[in-house]
Amino acid sequence: MVADEKPGQGGQGDPETLADVWEAEIKARERLELIRHKLLVMSGKGGVGKSTVAVYLALGLARRGYHVGLLDVDLHGPDIARMLGLKGRLHMGPEGGIQPQAGRENLEVVSIEGLLADRDAPVIWRGPMKHKAIRQFLGEVEWGRLDYLIIDSPPGTGDEPMSVAQVVTDARAVIVTTPQEVALADVRKAINFCRHVNLAILGLVENMSGLICPHCGGEIYLFRQGGGQRTATAKGIPFLGSLPFDLRVMEGGDLGLPLTESPESSPFSRALTVLLDAVEARCREMGQEK
């Protein structure tokens, strides 16, 4: 398993033959055939709330009755398990693969953090080891049949999103940005990355579009308005929606207690409903394009 590679020591494990690689990728694709929609949540830079978007996409779709898997392939900074309040090690399932942890109703979660004896141990791996780990994740997790697999990747256009694009050939990218220009410049690179590696783009999400005041409930625009929409239009990709900055979402992530309020109870929840509707519609549309 991945945990046996001594991540804190930079080990590269035993060298793989080409036959090993092909066998592992075939195994991964066989398991992934049981999953209808695979969404890779990515961003051009850090600090845009990509993991938060991944968590609430997964929770929202699960709440709608879909069977959802949430996979954290951010090998150096896995946050998903903590944001959902999940603890403990991952275990082997009845078929000899990795057994996901139960997140919420209809939601199962796998993060590399569940394979580490020490949650604070650094993962010091080079590119080939990262690709091997992600391939193992994709091929050894016993997801079974899922409607959606949400894959949370680290920021940028490096090894992890490249590995997912190579193994999960029918994945679709959900690109996350914030409205300010420094984030939009990097997200344009992420869009071009997807096109370069033939990774289909589901659409763009603008996070932290405005701050919801905890006192009056009004919206304060911390950054420029509408940057995500303009970038999506300029690059010819769908704009899926905007999510406001809600302090309760940040606090819930720190405590491992995500919001579970009704869809109409706050500006964040209403915006999330719009985003989920758009994601469902785009998945149906892209599924018909096959």
C-alpha positions as CSV (number, residue, x, y, z in Angstrom):
1,M,0.0,0.0,0.0
2,V,1.0,3.6,-0.4
3,A,1.7,4.0,3.4
4,D,4.5,1.4,3.2
5,E,6.6,3.7,1.0
6,K,7.9,5.7,4.0
7,P,6.7,9.1,2.8
8,G,8.6,11.0,5.5
9,Q,11.9,9.6,4.2
10,G,11.5,10.3,0.5
11,G,11.6,6.7,-0.5
12,Q,10.8,5.8,-4.1
13,G,9.8,2.2,-3.5
14,D,10.7,-0.7,-5.7
15,P,11.2,0.2,-9.4
16,E,8.2,-0.6,-11.6
17,T,8.3,-2.4,-14.9
18,L,6.3,-1.2,-17.8
19,A,4.1,-4.3,-17.3
20,D,3.5,-3.3,-13.7
21,V,2.4,0.2,-14.9
22,W,0.0,-1.2,-17.5
23,E,-1.5,-3.7,-15.1
24,A,-2.1,-1.0,-12.5
25,E,-3.7,1.4,-15.0
26,I,-5.9,-1.4,-16.4
27,K,-7.1,-2.2,-12.9
28,A,-7.8,1.4,-12.2
29,R,-9.9,1.8,-15.3
30,E,-11.8,-1.3,-14.6
31,R,-12.8,0.0,-11.1
32,L,-13.6,3.4,-12.6
33,E,-16.0,2.0,-15.1
34,L,-18.4,1.5,-12.2
35,I,-18.4,5.3,-11.7
36,R,-20.6,7.4,-13.9
37,H,-19.1,10.9,-13.4
38,K,-15.6,11.7,-12.4
39,L,-14.9,15.4,-11.6
40,L,-11.4,16.7,-10.9
41,V,-11.5,19.9,-8.8
42,M,-8.5,21.9,-9.6
43,S,-7.1,25.5,-9.5
44,G,-4.3,27.5,-10.9
45,K,-3.1,28.7,-7.5
46,G,-3.5,27.9,-3.8
47,G,-5.7,29.8,-1.4
48,V,-8.8,29.9,-3.6
49,G,-10.9,27.4,-1.5
50,K,-10.6,24.5,-3.9
51,S,-10.9,21.9,-1.2
52,T,-13.9,23.7,0.3
53,V,-15.6,23.6,-3.2
54,A,-14.8,19.9,-3.5
55,V,-16.3,19.1,-0.1
56,Y,-19.5,21.0,-0.6
57,L,-19.9,19.6,-4.1
58,A,-19.6,16.1,-2.7
59,L,-21.9,16.9,0.3
60,G,-24.5,18.6,-1.9
61,L,-24.7,15.8,-4.5
62,A,-24.9,13.2,-1.7
63,R,-27.7,15.1,-0.1
64,R,-29.6,15.0,-3.4
65,G,-29.5,11.2,-3.2
66,Y,-26.5,10.4,-5.4
67,H,-23.9,7.9,-4.3
68,V,-20.7,10.0,-4.1
69,G,-17.0,9.3,-3.5
70,L,-14.6,12.0,-2.5
71,L,-10.9,11.3,-3.2
72,D,-8.1,13.6,-1.9
73,V,-5.0,13.4,-4.1
74,D,-3.4,16.5,-2.6
75,L,-0.5,14.4,-1.3
76,H,1.4,17.2,0.4
77,G,-1.5,19.0,2.0
78,P,-4.5,16.6,2.4
79,D,-7.3,18.6,4.1
80,I,-10.5,16.7,3.2
81,A,-10.6,14.2,6.1
82,R,-10.1,17.0,8.6
83,M,-12.7,19.2,7.0
84,L,-15.2,16.4,7.4
85,G,-14.1,15.4,10.9
86,L,-12.9,12.0,9.8
87,K,-10.2,10.3,11.9
88,G,-8.4,6.9,12.0
89,R,-6.6,4.8,9.5
90,L,-7.9,3.4,6.2
91,H,-8.4,-0.4,6.1
92,M,-8.4,-3.1,3.5
93,G,-11.8,-4.2,2.1
94,P,-13.1,-7.7,1.4
95,E,-11.7,-7.6,-2.1
96,G,-8.2,-6.8,-0.9
97,G,-8.4,-3.1,-1.8
98,I,-8.7,0.1,0.2
99,Q,-12.0,0.6,2.0
100,P,-13.3,4.2,2.0
101,Q,-14.4,5.9,5.2
102,A,-18.1,6.8,5.6
103,G,-18.4,10.6,5.4
104,R,-22.1,11.4,5.5
105,E,-25.1,9.6,4.1
106,N,-24.4,8.5,0.5
107,L,-20.8,9.8,0.8
108,E,-17.5,7.9,1.1
109,V,-14.1,9.4,1.5
110,V,-10.5,8.4,0.8
111,S,-7.5,10.6,1.7
112,I,-3.8,9.8,1.9
113,E,-3.9,11.1,5.4
114,G,-5.8,7.8,6.4
115,L,-2.7,5.8,5.2
116,L,-0.2,7.7,7.4
117,A,0.7,6.6,11.0
118,D,1.4,10.3,11.8
119,R,-1.1,12.8,10.4
120,D,1.6,15.5,10.6
121,A,4.3,13.5,8.7
122,P,5.4,15.2,5.5
123,V,5.0,13.4,2.2
124,I,8.4,13.9,0.5
125,W,7.9,12.2,-2.9
126,R,9.2,12.9,-6.4
127,G,7.0,12.8,-9.5
128,P,7.2,9.0,-10.3
129,M,6.2,8.1,-6.7
130,K,3.3,10.6,-6.8
131,H,2.0,9.0,-10.0
132,K,2.3,5.5,-8.5
133,A,0.4,6.6,-5.4
134,I,-2.4,8.2,-7.3
135,R,-2.7,5.2,-9.6
136,Q,-2.9,3.0,-6.5
137,F,-5.6,5.2,-5.1
138,L,-7.6,5.0,-8.3
139,G,-7.1,1.3,-8.8
140,E,-7.2,-0.1,-5.3
141,V,-10.1,1.8,-3.6
142,E,-13.2,-0.3,-3.4
143,W,-15.7,2.4,-4.4
144,G,-18.2,0.0,-6.0
145,R,-20.8,1.8,-8.1
146,L,-20.9,5.6,-7.7
147,D,-22.9,8.4,-9.4
148,Y,-20.1,10.9,-8.8
149,L,-16.4,10.7,-7.8
150,I,-15.1,14.1,-6.7
151,I,-11.3,14.2,-6.9
152,D,-9.6,17.1,-5.0
153,S,-6.2,17.8,-6.4
154,P,-3.4,20.2,-5.2
155,P,-3.2,23.7,-6.8
156,G,-1.3,24.2,-10.0
157,T,-0.7,22.0,-13.1
158,G,1.9,19.5,-11.8
159,D,2.1,15.8,-11.2
160,E,-1.2,15.1,-9.5
161,P,-3.7,16.6,-12.0
162,M,-1.5,15.2,-14.8
163,S,-1.7,11.7,-13.3
164,V,-5.4,11.9,-12.9
165,A,-5.8,13.0,-16.6
166,Q,-3.6,10.1,-17.8
167,V,-5.5,7.4,-15.8
168,V,-9.0,8.8,-15.7
169,T,-9.4,9.6,-19.4
170,D,-13.1,10.6,-19.0
171,A,-12.6,12.9,-16.0
172,R,-13.9,16.5,-16.3
173,A,-12.3,19.4,-14.7
174,V,-14.1,21.8,-12.3
175,I,-11.7,24.8,-12.1
176,V,-11.9,27.0,-9.1
177,T,-10.9,30.7,-8.9
178,T,-11.4,33.8,-6.9
179,P,-12.4,37.2,-8.6
180,Q,-9.0,39.0,-8.3
181,E,-6.7,39.2,-11.3
182,V,-3.8,37.4,-9.7
183,A,-6.0,34.3,-9.3
184,L,-7.6,34.7,-12.8
185,A,-4.1,34.8,-14.4
186,D,-3.3,31.5,-12.9
187,V,-6.7,30.0,-13.7
188,R,-6.1,30.8,-17.3
189,K,-3.0,28.6,-17.2
190,A,-5.1,25.8,-15.6
191,I,-7.6,26.1,-18.5
192,N,-4.8,25.9,-21.0
193,F,-3.3,22.9,-19.2
194,C,-6.6,21.0,-19.5
195,R,-6.7,21.7,-23.2
196,H,-3.1,20.6,-23.6
197,V,-3.7,17.2,-21.9
198,N,-7.2,16.7,-23.4
199,L,-8.9,17.0,-20.1
200,A,-12.5,18.0,-20.7
201,I,-13.6,21.1,-18.7
202,L,-17.0,20.9,-16.9
203,G,-16.8,24.6,-16.1
204,L,-15.4,27.4,-13.9
205,V,-16.5,28.2,-10.3
206,E,-15.8,31.6,-8.7
207,N,-15.3,31.2,-4.9
208,M,-15.2,33.9,-2.3
209,S,-17.2,36.2,-4.6
210,G,-18.2,38.3,-1.7
211,L,-18.2,38.2,2.1
212,I,-21.5,37.6,3.9
213,C,-21.5,40.0,6.9
214,P,-22.3,37.9,10.0
215,H,-24.2,40.9,11.5
216,C,-26.4,42.3,8.8
217,G,-26.3,39.4,6.2
218,G,-25.2,41.8,3.5
219,E,-22.5,41.1,1.0
220,I,-19.2,42.8,1.0
221,Y,-17.1,42.5,-2.1
222,L,-13.5,41.8,-1.0
223,F,-12.2,41.4,-4.5
224,R,-13.3,42.6,-8.0
225,Q,-16.8,41.5,-9.1
226,G,-17.5,39.2,-12.0
227,G,-13.9,38.1,-12.8
228,G,-14.8,34.5,-13.0
229,Q,-17.7,35.0,-15.4
230,R,-15.6,37.3,-17.6
231,T,-12.7,34.8,-17.7
232,A,-15.1,31.9,-18.5
233,T,-16.6,33.8,-21.4
234,A,-13.3,34.9,-22.7
235,K,-11.9,31.3,-22.6
236,G,-15.1,29.8,-24.0
237,I,-16.0,27.6,-21.1
238,P,-19.2,27.3,-19.0
239,F,-19.5,29.4,-15.9
240,L,-21.0,27.2,-13.2
241,G,-21.6,29.7,-10.5
242,S,-20.3,31.8,-7.6
243,L,-20.0,31.0,-3.9
244,P,-19.8,33.8,-1.3
245,F,-17.3,33.8,1.5
246,D,-19.2,32.6,4.6
247,L,-17.3,32.7,7.9
248,R,-19.4,29.7,9.1
249,V,-18.0,27.6,6.2
250,M,-14.4,28.4,7.3
251,E,-15.2,27.7,10.9
252,G,-16.9,24.4,10.0
253,G,-13.9,23.3,8.0
254,D,-11.6,24.0,11.0
255,L,-13.9,22.0,13.3
256,G,-14.7,19.2,11.0
257,L,-18.3,20.2,11.0
258,P,-19.4,21.4,7.6
259,L,-22.7,23.2,7.2
260,T,-25.7,21.0,6.9
261,E,-28.4,23.7,6.7
262,S,-31.4,23.6,4.3
263,P,-30.7,24.8,0.7
264,E,-32.6,28.1,1.2
265,S,-31.4,29.2,4.6
266,S,-28.5,31.4,3.7
267,P,-26.8,33.1,0.7
268,F,-24.1,30.5,0.7
269,S,-26.6,27.6,0.6
270,R,-28.7,29.3,-2.1
271,A,-25.5,29.8,-4.2
272,L,-24.5,26.2,-3.6
273,T,-27.9,25.1,-4.9
274,V,-27.3,27.0,-8.1
275,L,-23.9,25.5,-8.5
276,L,-25.1,22.0,-8.0
277,D,-27.9,22.5,-10.5
278,A,-25.3,23.7,-13.1
279,V,-23.0,20.7,-12.3
280,E,-25.8,18.2,-12.8
281,A,-26.9,19.9,-16.0
282,R,-23.3,20.0,-17.4
283,C,-22.7,16.3,-16.5
284,R,-25.9,15.3,-18.3
285,E,-25.0,17.4,-21.3
286,M,-21.4,16.1,-21.6
287,G,-22.6,12.5,-21.1
288,Q,-24.9,12.9,-24.1
289,E,-21.9,14.2,-26.1
290,K,-20.2,10.8,-25.9
